[in-house]
Amino acid sequence: MSVSRVWLRGTIFSRASNLIRSNAVKFEHRPLWFDVYSRFPPLEEPLANRPVDQTPVLDILYEEDLVRAEADRNGGRSGKIFDLMGTSKT
């Protein structure tokens, strides 16, 4: 059984605008992002066949991630209550 790949041909914006233009979706019921995308379109069209950017993703590790990992290692039963915001007076 073959599958249609028509969805690869356009962007979600082009599909949404075509639905609005054909009155399949009323203009009042357009998606929230539609006006923003119309006013500020991306520099590159977000097509499925566009080459993938190979920039490495940096690992970001926050202090609370270590605290959460310690709690997970103990099965969530560390016996301590962690104040991650530092608002505790004790």
PyMOL Python script that loads the backbone (N, CA, C, O; Angstrom):
from pymol import cmd

cmd.read_pdbstr("""\
ATOM      1  N   MET A   1       0.846  -1.167   0.000  1.00  0.00           N
ATOM      2  CA  MET A   1       0.000   0.000   0.000  1.00  0.00           C
ATOM      3  C   MET A   1       0.898   1.238   0.000  1.00  0.00           C
ATOM      4  O   MET A   1       1.778   1.371   0.851  1.00  0.00           O
ATOM      5  N   SER A   2       0.680   2.112  -0.925  1.00  0.00           N
ATOM      6  CA  SER A   2       1.495   3.325  -0.998  1.00  0.00           C
ATOM      7  C   SER A   2       0.834   4.445  -0.196  1.00  0.00           C
ATOM      8  O   SER A   2      -0.385   4.490  -0.035  1.00  0.00           O
ATOM      9  N   VAL A   3       1.674   5.337   0.295  1.00  0.00           N
ATOM     10  CA  VAL A   3       1.200   6.444   1.123  1.00  0.00           C
ATOM     11  C   VAL A   3       1.438   7.737   0.373  1.00  0.00           C
ATOM     12  O   VAL A   3       2.484   7.916  -0.250  1.00  0.00           O
ATOM     13  N   SER A   4       0.473   8.639   0.429  1.00  0.00           N
ATOM     14  CA  SER A   4       0.615   9.926  -0.220  1.00  0.00           C
ATOM     15  C   SER A   4       1.609  10.793   0.543  1.00  0.00           C
ATOM     16  O   SER A   4       1.578  10.844   1.772  1.00  0.00           O
ATOM     17  N   ARG A   5       2.481  11.468  -0.179  1.00  0.00           N
ATOM     18  CA  ARG A   5       3.451  12.361   0.437  1.00  0.00           C
ATOM     19  C   ARG A   5       3.174  13.809   0.036  1.00  0.00           C
ATOM     20  O   ARG A   5       4.093  14.621  -0.069  1.00  0.00           O
ATOM     21  N   VAL A   6       1.910  14.117  -0.186  1.00  0.00           N
ATOM     22  CA  VAL A   6       1.529  15.463  -0.592  1.00  0.00           C
ATOM     23  C   VAL A   6       1.897  16.472   0.489  1.00  0.00           C
ATOM     24  O   VAL A   6       2.202  17.624   0.179  1.00  0.00           O
ATOM     25  N   TRP A   7       1.872  16.057   1.747  1.00  0.00           N
ATOM     26  CA  TRP A   7       2.169  16.969   2.848  1.00  0.00           C
ATOM     27  C   TRP A   7       3.599  17.483   2.799  1.00  0.00           C
ATOM     28  O   TRP A   7       3.913  18.473   3.461  1.00  0.00           O
ATOM     29  N   LEU A   8       4.472  16.842   2.038  1.00  0.00           N
ATOM     30  CA  LEU A   8       5.847  17.311   1.903  1.00  0.00           C
ATOM     31  C   LEU A   8       5.972  18.477   0.929  1.00  0.00           C
ATOM     32  O   LEU A   8       7.018  19.123   0.871  1.00  0.00           O
ATOM     33  N   ARG A   9       4.939  18.747   0.180  1.00  0.00           N
ATOM     34  CA  ARG A   9       5.020  19.733  -0.893  1.00  0.00           C
ATOM     35  C   ARG A   9       4.925  21.170  -0.423  1.00  0.00           C
ATOM     36  O   ARG A   9       5.405  22.064  -1.120  1.00  0.00           O
ATOM     37  N   GLY A  10       4.341  21.428   0.702  1.00  0.00           N
ATOM     38  CA  GLY A  10       4.171  22.809   1.139  1.00  0.00           C
ATOM     39  C   GLY A  10       4.410  22.937   2.627  1.00  0.00           C
ATOM     40  O   GLY A  10       4.648  21.955   3.329  1.00  0.00           O
ATOM     41  N   THR A  11       4.341  24.160   3.084  1.00  0.00           N
ATOM     42  CA  THR A  11       4.514  24.415   4.501  1.00  0.00           C
ATOM     43  C   THR A  11       3.150  24.416   5.186  1.00  0.00           C
ATOM     44  O   THR A  11       2.112  24.448   4.525  1.00  0.00           O
ATOM     45  N   ILE A  12       3.165  24.382   6.488  1.00  0.00           N
ATOM     46  CA  ILE A  12       1.911  24.445   7.228  1.00  0.00           C
ATOM     47  C   ILE A  12       1.230  25.788   6.981  1.00  0.00           C
ATOM     48  O   ILE A  12       0.002  25.877   6.994  1.00  0.00           O
ATOM     49  N   PHE A  13       2.032  26.835   6.754  1.00  0.00           N
ATOM     50  CA  PHE A  13       1.455  28.149   6.464  1.00  0.00           C
ATOM     51  C   PHE A  13       0.738  28.137   5.122  1.00  0.00           C
ATOM     52  O   PHE A  13      -0.366  28.669   5.005  1.00  0.00           O
ATOM     53  N   SER A  14       1.356  27.536   4.109  1.00  0.00           N
ATOM     54  CA  SER A  14       0.703  27.511   2.798  1.00  0.00           C
ATOM     55  C   SER A  14      -0.577  26.680   2.836  1.00  0.00           C
ATOM     56  O   SER A  14      -1.564  27.028   2.188  1.00  0.00           O
ATOM     57  N   ARG A  15      -0.562  25.585   3.592  1.00  0.00           N
ATOM     58  CA  ARG A  15      -1.776  24.774   3.708  1.00  0.00           C
ATOM     59  C   ARG A  15      -2.865  25.534   4.459  1.00  0.00           C
ATOM     60  O   ARG A  15      -4.030  25.509   4.063  1.00  0.00           O
ATOM     61  N   ALA A  16      -2.477  26.222   5.567  1.00  0.00           N
ATOM     62  CA  ALA A  16      -3.472  26.980   6.332  1.00  0.00           C
ATOM     63  C   ALA A  16      -4.031  28.136   5.505  1.00  0.00           C
ATOM     64  O   ALA A  16      -5.237  28.384   5.527  1.00  0.00           O
ATOM     65  N   SER A  17      -3.168  28.843   4.778  1.00  0.00           N
ATOM     66  CA  SER A  17      -3.655  29.965   3.973  1.00  0.00           C
ATOM     67  C   SER A  17      -4.552  29.477   2.836  1.00  0.00           C
ATOM     68  O   SER A  17      -5.518  30.153   2.483  1.00  0.00           O
ATOM     69  N   ASN A  18      -4.249  28.325   2.265  1.00  0.00           N
ATOM     70  CA  ASN A  18      -5.117  27.775   1.214  1.00  0.00           C
ATOM     71  C   ASN A  18      -6.468  27.355   1.777  1.00  0.00           C
ATOM     72  O   ASN A  18      -7.493  27.513   1.112  1.00  0.00           O
ATOM     73  N   LEU A  19      -6.480  26.822   2.993  1.00  0.00           N
ATOM     74  CA  LEU A  19      -7.751  26.461   3.614  1.00  0.00           C
ATOM     75  C   LEU A  19      -8.587  27.705   3.900  1.00  0.00           C
ATOM     76  O   LEU A  19      -9.808  27.685   3.739  1.00  0.00           O
ATOM     77  N   ILE A  20      -7.941  28.776   4.318  1.00  0.00           N
ATOM     78  CA  ILE A  20      -8.655  30.026   4.583  1.00  0.00           C
ATOM     79  C   ILE A  20      -9.163  30.631   3.271  1.00  0.00           C
ATOM     80  O   ILE A  20     -10.296  31.105   3.197  1.00  0.00           O
ATOM     81  N   ARG A  21      -8.319  30.610   2.240  1.00  0.00           N
ATOM     82  CA  ARG A  21      -8.701  31.177   0.943  1.00  0.00           C
ATOM     83  C   ARG A  21      -9.864  30.415   0.318  1.00  0.00           C
ATOM     84  O   ARG A  21     -10.714  31.020  -0.336  1.00  0.00           O
ATOM     85  N   SER A  22      -9.915  29.097   0.509  1.00  0.00           N
ATOM     86  CA  SER A  22     -10.988  28.295  -0.071  1.00  0.00           C
ATOM     87  C   SER A  22     -12.223  28.229   0.819  1.00  0.00           C
ATOM     88  O   SER A  22     -13.186  27.535   0.495  1.00  0.00           O
ATOM     89  N   ASN A  23     -12.198  28.950   1.942  1.00  0.00           N
ATOM     90  CA  ASN A  23     -13.297  29.003   2.905  1.00  0.00           C
ATOM     91  C   ASN A  23     -13.565  27.659   3.570  1.00  0.00           C
ATOM     92  O   ASN A  23     -14.661  27.436   4.085  1.00  0.00           O
ATOM     93  N   ALA A  24     -12.592  26.769   3.568  1.00  0.00           N
ATOM     94  CA  ALA A  24     -12.725  25.533   4.326  1.00  0.00           C
ATOM     95  C   ALA A  24     -12.567  25.839   5.816  1.00  0.00           C
ATOM     96  O   ALA A  24     -13.141  25.157   6.665  1.00  0.00           O
ATOM     97  N   VAL A  25     -11.782  26.870   6.120  1.00  0.00           N
ATOM     98  CA  VAL A  25     -11.643  27.391   7.480  1.00  0.00           C
ATOM     99  C   VAL A  25     -11.987  28.869   7.417  1.00  0.00           C
ATOM    100  O   VAL A  25     -11.460  29.604   6.582  1.00  0.00           O
ATOM    101  N   LYS A  26     -12.869  29.296   8.298  1.00  0.00           N
ATOM    102  CA  LYS A  26     -13.248  30.713   8.306  1.00  0.00           C
ATOM    103  C   LYS A  26     -12.078  31.548   8.787  1.00  0.00           C
ATOM    104  O   LYS A  26     -11.259  31.096   9.587  1.00  0.00           O
ATOM    105  N   PHE A  27     -12.013  32.763   8.294  1.00  0.00           N
ATOM    106  CA  PHE A  27     -10.918  33.661   8.662  1.00  0.00           C
ATOM    107  C   PHE A  27     -10.916  33.924  10.165  1.00  0.00           C
ATOM    108  O   PHE A  27      -9.854  34.099  10.762  1.00  0.00           O
ATOM    109  N   GLU A  28     -12.090  33.954  10.774  1.00  0.00           N
ATOM    110  CA  GLU A  28     -12.180  34.175  12.217  1.00  0.00           C
ATOM    111  C   GLU A  28     -11.618  33.001  13.010  1.00  0.00           C
ATOM    112  O   GLU A  28     -11.237  33.168  14.168  1.00  0.00           O
ATOM    113  N   HIS A  29     -11.561  31.813  12.403  1.00  0.00           N
ATOM    114  CA  HIS A  29     -11.080  30.614  13.083  1.00  0.00           C
ATOM    115  C   HIS A  29      -9.652  30.239  12.688  1.00  0.00           C
ATOM    116  O   HIS A  29      -9.232  29.095  12.860  1.00  0.00           O
ATOM    117  N   ARG A  30      -8.919  31.203  12.164  1.00  0.00           N
ATOM    118  CA  ARG A  30      -7.536  30.939  11.764  1.00  0.00           C
ATOM    119  C   ARG A  30      -6.692  30.652  13.007  1.00  0.00           C
ATOM    120  O   ARG A  30      -7.058  31.069  14.105  1.00  0.00           O
ATOM    121  N   PRO A  31      -5.572  29.948  12.851  1.00  0.00           N
ATOM    122  CA  PRO A  31      -4.705  29.650  14.001  1.00  0.00           C
ATOM    123  C   PRO A  31      -4.112  30.926  14.595  1.00  0.00           C
ATOM    124  O   PRO A  31      -3.994  31.943  13.911  1.00  0.00           O
ATOM    125  N   LEU A  32      -3.745  30.861  15.863  1.00  0.00           N
ATOM    126  CA  LEU A  32      -3.190  32.025  16.550  1.00  0.00           C
ATOM    127  C   LEU A  32      -1.900  32.512  15.906  1.00  0.00           C
ATOM    128  O   LEU A  32      -1.643  33.716  15.865  1.00  0.00           O
ATOM    129  N   TRP A  33      -1.093  31.597  15.406  1.00  0.00           N
ATOM    130  CA  TRP A  33       0.219  31.948  14.860  1.00  0.00           C
ATOM    131  C   TRP A  33       0.127  32.507  13.447  1.00  0.00           C
ATOM    132  O   TRP A  33       1.121  33.015  12.929  1.00  0.00           O
ATOM    133  N   PHE A  34      -1.025  32.429  12.818  1.00  0.00           N
ATOM    134  CA  PHE A  34      -1.148  32.782  11.406  1.00  0.00           C
ATOM    135  C   PHE A  34      -0.799  34.246  11.145  1.00  0.00           C
ATOM    136  O   PHE A  34      -0.070  34.542  10.198  1.00  0.00           O
ATOM    137  N   ASP A  35      -1.306  35.170  11.970  1.00  0.00           N
ATOM    138  CA  ASP A  35      -1.030  36.601  11.765  1.00  0.00           C
ATOM    139  C   ASP A  35       0.432  36.934  12.019  1.00  0.00           C
ATOM    140  O   ASP A  35       1.020  37.751  11.310  1.00  0.00           O
ATOM    141  N   VAL A  36       1.014  36.307  13.024  1.00  0.00           N
ATOM    142  CA  VAL A  36       2.426  36.553  13.332  1.00  0.00           C
ATOM    143  C   VAL A  36       3.303  36.062  12.187  1.00  0.00           C
ATOM    144  O   VAL A  36       4.231  36.752  11.766  1.00  0.00           O
ATOM    145  N   TYR A  37       3.005  34.868  11.687  1.00  0.00           N
ATOM    146  CA  TYR A  37       3.776  34.306  10.577  1.00  0.00           C
ATOM    147  C   TYR A  37       3.618  35.158   9.323  1.00  0.00           C
ATOM    148  O   TYR A  37       4.572  35.329   8.564  1.00  0.00           O
ATOM    149  N   SER A  38       2.419  35.692   9.103  1.00  0.00           N
ATOM    150  CA  SER A  38       2.199  36.555   7.934  1.00  0.00           C
ATOM    151  C   SER A  38       3.012  37.839   8.044  1.00  0.00           C
ATOM    152  O   SER A  38       3.578  38.313   7.059  1.00  0.00           O
ATOM    153  N   ARG A  39       3.065  38.394   9.246  1.00  0.00           N
ATOM    154  CA  ARG A  39       3.772  39.664   9.451  1.00  0.00           C
ATOM    155  C   ARG A  39       5.283  39.478   9.486  1.00  0.00           C
ATOM    156  O   ARG A  39       6.019  40.329   8.987  1.00  0.00           O
ATOM    157  N   PHE A  40       5.758  38.378  10.067  1.00  0.00           N
ATOM    158  CA  PHE A  40       7.191  38.120  10.210  1.00  0.00           C
ATOM    159  C   PHE A  40       7.544  36.745   9.640  1.00  0.00           C
ATOM    160  O   PHE A  40       7.778  35.811  10.408  1.00  0.00           O
ATOM    161  N   PRO A  41       7.587  36.600   8.326  1.00  0.00           N
ATOM    162  CA  PRO A  41       7.902  35.283   7.748  1.00  0.00           C
ATOM    163  C   PRO A  41       9.362  34.914   8.019  1.00  0.00           C
ATOM    164  O   PRO A  41      10.200  35.797   8.200  1.00  0.00           O
ATOM    165  N   PRO A  42       9.668  33.617   8.048  1.00  0.00           N
ATOM    166  CA  PRO A  42      11.041  33.203   8.300  1.00  0.00           C
ATOM    167  C   PRO A  42      11.956  33.562   7.127  1.00  0.00           C
ATOM    168  O   PRO A  42      11.495  33.762   6.004  1.00  0.00           O
ATOM    169  N   LEU A  43      13.245  33.638   7.404  1.00  0.00           N
ATOM    170  CA  LEU A  43      14.196  33.958   6.345  1.00  0.00           C
ATOM    171  C   LEU A  43      14.286  32.827   5.329  1.00  0.00           C
ATOM    172  O   LEU A  43      14.417  33.074   4.130  1.00  0.00           O
ATOM    173  N   GLU A  44      14.216  31.589   5.804  1.00  0.00           N
ATOM    174  CA  GLU A  44      14.205  30.410   4.927  1.00  0.00           C
ATOM    175  C   GLU A  44      12.870  29.710   5.086  1.00  0.00           C
ATOM    176  O   GLU A  44      12.377  29.546   6.202  1.00  0.00           O
ATOM    177  N   GLU A  45      12.283  29.296   3.969  1.00  0.00           N
ATOM    178  CA  GLU A  45      11.036  28.554   4.042  1.00  0.00           C
ATOM    179  C   GLU A  45      11.284  27.228   4.757  1.00  0.00           C
ATOM    180  O   GLU A  45      12.234  26.521   4.420  1.00  0.00           O
ATOM    181  N   PRO A  46      10.454  26.875   5.734  1.00  0.00           N
ATOM    182  CA  PRO A  46      10.650  25.624   6.472  1.00  0.00           C
ATOM    183  C   PRO A  46      10.091  24.422   5.712  1.00  0.00           C
ATOM    184  O   PRO A  46       9.035  23.894   6.058  1.00  0.00           O
ATOM    185  N   LEU A  47      10.796  24.006   4.696  1.00  0.00           N
ATOM    186  CA  LEU A  47      10.357  22.866   3.886  1.00  0.00           C
ATOM    187  C   LEU A  47      10.982  21.578   4.409  1.00  0.00           C
ATOM    188  O   LEU A  47      12.050  21.600   5.020  1.00  0.00           O
ATOM    189  N   ALA A  48      10.311  20.462   4.165  1.00  0.00           N
ATOM    190  CA  ALA A  48      10.784  19.175   4.662  1.00  0.00           C
ATOM    191  C   ALA A  48      12.052  18.715   3.946  1.00  0.00           C
ATOM    192  O   ALA A  48      12.837  17.960   4.520  1.00  0.00           O
ATOM    193  N   ASN A  49      12.267  19.149   2.714  1.00  0.00           N
ATOM    194  CA  ASN A  49      13.430  18.689   1.959  1.00  0.00           C
ATOM    195  C   ASN A  49      14.633  19.623   2.105  1.00  0.00           C
ATOM    196  O   ASN A  49      15.624  19.469   1.392  1.00  0.00           O
ATOM    197  N   ARG A  50      14.553  20.591   3.027  1.00  0.00           N
ATOM    198  CA  ARG A  50      15.657  21.504   3.278  1.00  0.00           C
ATOM    199  C   ARG A  50      16.779  20.761   3.992  1.00  0.00           C
ATOM    200  O   ARG A  50      16.496  19.931   4.856  1.00  0.00           O
ATOM    201  N   PRO A  51      18.045  21.028   3.663  1.00  0.00           N
ATOM    202  CA  PRO A  51      19.143  20.345   4.347  1.00  0.00           C
ATOM    203  C   PRO A  51      19.159  20.672   5.843  1.00  0.00           C
ATOM    204  O   PRO A  51      18.865  21.795   6.253  1.00  0.00           O
ATOM    205  N   VAL A  52      19.500  19.689   6.625  1.00  0.00           N
ATOM    206  CA  VAL A  52      19.511  19.837   8.075  1.00  0.00           C
ATOM    207  C   VAL A  52      20.776  20.556   8.512  1.00  0.00           C
ATOM    208  O   VAL A  52      21.872  20.261   8.034  1.00  0.00           O
ATOM    209  N   ASP A  53      20.610  21.505   9.430  1.00  0.00           N
ATOM    210  CA  ASP A  53      21.747  22.236   9.978  1.00  0.00           C
ATOM    211  C   ASP A  53      22.543  21.293  10.881  1.00  0.00           C
ATOM    212  O   ASP A  53      21.962  20.643  11.750  1.00  0.00           O
ATOM    213  N   GLN A  54      23.837  21.209  10.694  1.00  0.00           N
ATOM    214  CA  GLN A  54      24.690  20.284  11.432  1.00  0.00           C
ATOM    215  C   GLN A  54      25.410  20.940  12.605  1.00  0.00           C
ATOM    216  O   GLN A  54      26.395  20.391  13.099  1.00  0.00           O
ATOM    217  N   THR A  55      24.943  22.100  13.061  1.00  0.00           N
ATOM    218  CA  THR A  55      25.555  22.770  14.197  1.00  0.00           C
ATOM    219  C   THR A  55      25.354  21.918  15.443  1.00  0.00           C
ATOM    220  O   THR A  55      24.231  21.507  15.737  1.00  0.00           O
ATOM    221  N   PRO A  56      26.437  21.647  16.185  1.00  0.00           N
ATOM    222  CA  PRO A  56      26.280  20.798  17.375  1.00  0.00           C
ATOM    223  C   PRO A  56      25.459  21.514  18.457  1.00  0.00           C
ATOM    224  O   PRO A  56      25.560  22.728  18.633  1.00  0.00           O
ATOM    225  N   VAL A  57      24.658  20.741  19.164  1.00  0.00           N
ATOM    226  CA  VAL A  57      23.835  21.274  20.240  1.00  0.00           C
ATOM    227  C   VAL A  57      24.644  21.204  21.525  1.00  0.00           C
ATOM    228  O   VAL A  57      25.187  20.154  21.870  1.00  0.00           O
ATOM    229  N   LEU A  58      24.722  22.320  22.228  1.00  0.00           N
ATOM    230  CA  LEU A  58      25.492  22.381  23.465  1.00  0.00           C
ATOM    231  C   LEU A  58      24.720  21.728  24.601  1.00  0.00           C
ATOM    232  O   LEU A  58      23.501  21.874  24.691  1.00  0.00           O
ATOM    233  N   ASP A  59      25.429  21.005  25.472  1.00  0.00           N
ATOM    234  CA  ASP A  59      24.818  20.443  26.663  1.00  0.00           C
ATOM    235  C   ASP A  59      24.685  21.543  27.708  1.00  0.00           C
ATOM    236  O   ASP A  59      25.659  22.213  28.050  1.00  0.00           O
ATOM    237  N   ILE A  60      23.493  21.715  28.198  1.00  0.00           N
ATOM    238  CA  ILE A  60      23.246  22.717  29.229  1.00  0.00           C
ATOM    239  C   ILE A  60      22.859  21.967  30.487  1.00  0.00           C
ATOM    240  O   ILE A  60      21.907  21.186  30.482  1.00  0.00           O
ATOM    241  N   LEU A  61      23.586  22.196  31.552  1.00  0.00           N
ATOM    242  CA  LEU A  61      23.332  21.515  32.800  1.00  0.00           C
ATOM    243  C   LEU A  61      23.179  22.557  33.900  1.00  0.00           C
ATOM    244  O   LEU A  61      24.085  23.353  34.147  1.00  0.00           O
ATOM    245  N   TYR A  62      22.035  22.542  34.548  1.00  0.00           N
ATOM    246  CA  TYR A  62      21.766  23.475  35.630  1.00  0.00           C
ATOM    247  C   TYR A  62      21.940  22.767  36.969  1.00  0.00           C
ATOM    248  O   TYR A  62      21.908  21.539  37.041  1.00  0.00           O
ATOM    249  N   GLU A  63      22.124  23.554  38.031  1.00  0.00           N
ATOM    250  CA  GLU A  63      22.336  22.988  39.360  1.00  0.00           C
ATOM    251  C   GLU A  63      21.134  22.137  39.785  1.00  0.00           C
ATOM    252  O   GLU A  63      21.302  21.073  40.382  1.00  0.00           O
ATOM    253  N   GLU A  64      19.938  22.605  39.477  1.00  0.00           N
ATOM    254  CA  GLU A  64      18.755  21.837  39.882  1.00  0.00           C
ATOM    255  C   GLU A  64      18.638  20.516  39.142  1.00  0.00           C
ATOM    256  O   GLU A  64      17.960  19.606  39.619  1.00  0.00           O
ATOM    257  N   ASP A  65      19.284  20.389  37.979  1.00  0.00           N
ATOM    258  CA  ASP A  65      19.297  19.111  37.272  1.00  0.00           C
ATOM    259  C   ASP A  65      20.041  18.060  38.087  1.00  0.00           C
ATOM    260  O   ASP A  65      19.632  16.899  38.125  1.00  0.00           O
ATOM    261  N   LEU A  66      21.131  18.459  38.740  1.00  0.00           N
ATOM    262  CA  LEU A  66      21.887  17.529  39.577  1.00  0.00           C
ATOM    263  C   LEU A  66      21.066  17.104  40.791  1.00  0.00           C
ATOM    264  O   LEU A  66      21.091  15.939  41.189  1.00  0.00           O
ATOM    265  N   VAL A  67      20.342  18.052  41.373  1.00  0.00           N
ATOM    266  CA  VAL A  67      19.493  17.741  42.518  1.00  0.00           C
ATOM    267  C   VAL A  67      18.392  16.774  42.102  1.00  0.00           C
ATOM    268  O   VAL A  67      18.105  15.812  42.814  1.00  0.00           O
ATOM    269  N   ARG A  68      17.783  17.025  40.963  1.00  0.00           N
ATOM    270  CA  ARG A  68      16.717  16.164  40.457  1.00  0.00           C
ATOM    271  C   ARG A  68      17.252  14.767  40.136  1.00  0.00           C
ATOM    272  O   ARG A  68      16.582  13.767  40.393  1.00  0.00           O
ATOM    273  N   ALA A  69      18.455  14.704  39.576  1.00  0.00           N
ATOM    274  CA  ALA A  69      19.048  13.402  39.254  1.00  0.00           C
ATOM    275  C   ALA A  69      19.316  12.608  40.524  1.00  0.00           C
ATOM    276  O   ALA A  69      19.094  11.398  40.554  1.00  0.00           O
ATOM    277  N   GLU A  70      19.792  13.278  41.580  1.00  0.00           N
ATOM    278  CA  GLU A  70      20.032  12.607  42.857  1.00  0.00           C
ATOM    279  C   GLU A  70      18.731  12.057  43.430  1.00  0.00           C
ATOM    280  O   GLU A  70      18.700  10.937  43.939  1.00  0.00           O
ATOM    281  N   ALA A  71      17.663  12.837  43.349  1.00  0.00           N
ATOM    282  CA  ALA A  71      16.364  12.386  43.840  1.00  0.00           C
ATOM    283  C   ALA A  71      15.861  11.202  43.017  1.00  0.00           C
ATOM    284  O   ALA A  71      15.267  10.276  43.569  1.00  0.00           O
ATOM    285  N   ASP A  72      16.089  11.222  41.716  1.00  0.00           N
ATOM    286  CA  ASP A  72      15.663  10.106  40.866  1.00  0.00           C
ATOM    287  C   ASP A  72      16.447   8.844  41.162  1.00  0.00           C
ATOM    288  O   ASP A  72      15.899   7.743  41.112  1.00  0.00           O
ATOM    289  N   ARG A  73      17.740   8.997  41.474  1.00  0.00           N
ATOM    290  CA  ARG A  73      18.550   7.829  41.809  1.00  0.00           C
ATOM    291  C   ARG A  73      18.040   7.134  43.057  1.00  0.00           C
ATOM    292  O   ARG A  73      18.154   5.915  43.190  1.00  0.00           O
ATOM    293  N   ASN A  74      17.480   7.910  43.966  1.00  0.00           N
ATOM    294  CA  ASN A  74      16.940   7.351  45.203  1.00  0.00           C
ATOM    295  C   ASN A  74      15.476   6.947  45.055  1.00  0.00           C
ATOM    296  O   ASN A  74      14.800   6.689  46.050  1.00  0.00           O
ATOM    297  N   GLY A  75      15.005   6.895  43.869  1.00  0.00           N
ATOM    298  CA  GLY A  75      13.624   6.506  43.622  1.00  0.00           C
ATOM    299  C   GLY A  75      12.631   7.575  44.017  1.00  0.00           C
ATOM    300  O   GLY A  75      11.457   7.280  44.242  1.00  0.00           O
ATOM    301  N   GLY A  76      13.080   8.804  44.104  1.00  0.00           N
ATOM    302  CA  GLY A  76      12.194   9.893  44.483  1.00  0.00           C
ATOM    303  C   GLY A  76      11.956   9.969  45.978  1.00  0.00           C
ATOM    304  O   GLY A  76      11.154  10.778  46.445  1.00  0.00           O
ATOM    305  N   ARG A  77      12.655   9.120  46.734  1.00  0.00           N
ATOM    306  CA  ARG A  77      12.468   9.092  48.183  1.00  0.00           C
ATOM    307  C   ARG A  77      13.770   9.461  48.874  1.00  0.00           C
ATOM    308  O   ARG A  77      14.351   8.638  49.583  1.00  0.00           O
ATOM    309  N   SER A  78      14.222  10.655  48.680  1.00  0.00           N
ATOM    310  CA  SER A  78      15.492  11.061  49.266  1.00  0.00           C
ATOM    311  C   SER A  78      15.343  11.438  50.730  1.00  0.00           C
ATOM    312  O   SER A  78      16.339  11.506  51.450  1.00  0.00           O
ATOM    313  N   GLY A  79      14.110  11.685  51.189  1.00  0.00           N
ATOM    314  CA  GLY A  79      13.901  12.060  52.573  1.00  0.00           C
ATOM    315  C   GLY A  79      14.130  13.531  52.822  1.00  0.00           C
ATOM    316  O   GLY A  79      13.907  13.999  53.938  1.00  0.00           O
ATOM    317  N   LYS A  80      14.564  14.274  51.832  1.00  0.00           N
ATOM    318  CA  LYS A  80      14.821  15.696  51.976  1.00  0.00           C
ATOM    319  C   LYS A  80      13.871  16.477  51.078  1.00  0.00           C
ATOM    320  O   LYS A  80      13.415  15.990  50.044  1.00  0.00           O
ATOM    321  N   ILE A  81      13.595  17.678  51.497  1.00  0.00           N
ATOM    322  CA  ILE A  81      12.845  18.593  50.648  1.00  0.00           C
ATOM    323  C   ILE A  81      13.843  19.627  50.155  1.00  0.00           C
ATOM    324  O   ILE A  81      14.495  20.300  50.953  1.00  0.00           O
ATOM    325  N   PHE A  82      13.959  19.749  48.857  1.00  0.00           N
ATOM    326  CA  PHE A  82      14.928  20.666  48.274  1.00  0.00           C
ATOM    327  C   PHE A  82      14.268  21.990  47.954  1.00  0.00           C
ATOM    328  O   PHE A  82      13.211  22.035  47.324  1.00  0.00           O
ATOM    329  N   ASP A  83      14.900  23.069  48.394  1.00  0.00           N
ATOM    330  CA  ASP A  83      14.433  24.410  48.086  1.00  0.00           C
ATOM    331  C   ASP A  83      15.275  24.936  46.931  1.00  0.00           C
ATOM    332  O   ASP A  83      16.341  25.513  47.146  1.00  0.00           O
ATOM    333  N   LEU A  84      14.804  24.738  45.729  1.00  0.00           N
ATOM    334  CA  LEU A  84      15.580  25.122  44.559  1.00  0.00           C
ATOM    335  C   LEU A  84      15.629  26.628  44.358  1.00  0.00           C
ATOM    336  O   LEU A  84      16.509  27.130  43.658  1.00  0.00           O
ATOM    337  N   MET A  85      14.699  27.354  44.959  1.00  0.00           N
ATOM    338  CA  MET A  85      14.652  28.800  44.795  1.00  0.00           C
ATOM    339  C   MET A  85      15.505  29.521  45.835  1.00  0.00           C
ATOM    340  O   MET A  85      15.769  30.714  45.693  1.00  0.00           O
ATOM    341  N   GLY A  86      15.940  28.811  46.885  1.00  0.00           N
ATOM    342  CA  GLY A  86      16.772  29.427  47.916  1.00  0.00           C
ATOM    343  C   GLY A  86      16.015  30.378  48.814  1.00  0.00           C
ATOM    344  O   GLY A  86      16.600  31.313  49.360  1.00  0.00           O
ATOM    345  N   THR A  87      14.690  30.149  48.981  1.00  0.00           N
ATOM    346  CA  THR A  87      13.878  31.043  49.801  1.00  0.00           C
ATOM    347  C   THR A  87      13.729  30.555  51.223  1.00  0.00           C
ATOM    348  O   THR A  87      13.125  31.244  52.045  1.00  0.00           O
ATOM    349  N   SER A  88      14.256  29.393  51.537  1.00  0.00           N
ATOM    350  CA  SER A  88      14.130  28.833  52.879  1.00  0.00           C
ATOM    351  C   SER A  88      15.001  29.611  53.859  1.00  0.00           C
ATOM    352  O   SER A  88      16.117  30.012  53.529  1.00  0.00           O
ATOM    353  N   LYS A  89      14.478  29.821  55.075  1.00  0.00           N
ATOM    354  CA  LYS A  89      15.201  30.563  56.088  1.00  0.00           C
ATOM    355  C   LYS A  89      15.987  29.626  57.014  1.00  0.00           C
ATOM    356  O   LYS A  89      16.748  30.096  57.860  1.00  0.00           O
ATOM    357  N   THR A  90      15.816  28.342  56.867  1.00  0.00           N
ATOM    358  CA  THR A  90      16.533  27.404  57.757  1.00  0.00           C
ATOM    359  C   THR A  90      17.732  26.836  57.088  1.00  0.00           C
ATOM    360  O   THR A  90      18.450  26.033  57.685  1.00  0.00           O
TER     361      THR A  90
END
""", "prot")
cmd.dss("prot")
cmd.show_as("cartoon", "prot")
cmd.util.cbc("prot")
cmd.orient("prot")
